[in-house]
Amino acid sequence: ENAGALAGRAQVMMRRGDLAAAQNDLDAGLKLQPQNVSMLTARGQILARRGQFDAALADLDKATQLAPDDIAAQIGPAEGKPTAREKPHAEI
């Protein structure tokens, strides 16, 4: 498959709420195009929603480094989900 098809299918899976399938497609797409800012941003958002904050932050930071003027990469963490920098600490 090509990266564009995988990214498109990942968007459909995200809309359906199937984050695992969407992440699988984005993982495969990023193997083909590891510098794809849109796929990095989307995977970062999925990872954050799935509670994988460190991995999410890594993807979103990479997307921001690759495209510092890309607003989607910059606001990806602001989707209402905590990033690794914001993840809650264990209650004492």
Phi, psi and omega in degrees: 000160177261161185298322180297318178295319179296319179295318179297316179295324178298321178297319178297315180296322178297315180297328179279351180087008180268079185293327179296314179294319178298316179296320178301316179295319179292323176301314180294318179296322180287340172291328179278323182225078185294347180258012184285109186296319181297317180290322177298318180295314180297316179294322177300319178294319178296314180301320178296317179295332180270004176084009180264071192294320180295317178294321178299313181298322179298315179295315182292323176295318179296317178300318180293322177294320181288327183220076185299340180264002181277108185296327180298320179293327183283327182260002179313313180291344185275017180284015180092002179250141180290144173268178179301327180289339185248359187299142184294146177273155178299139178286144181255000000 
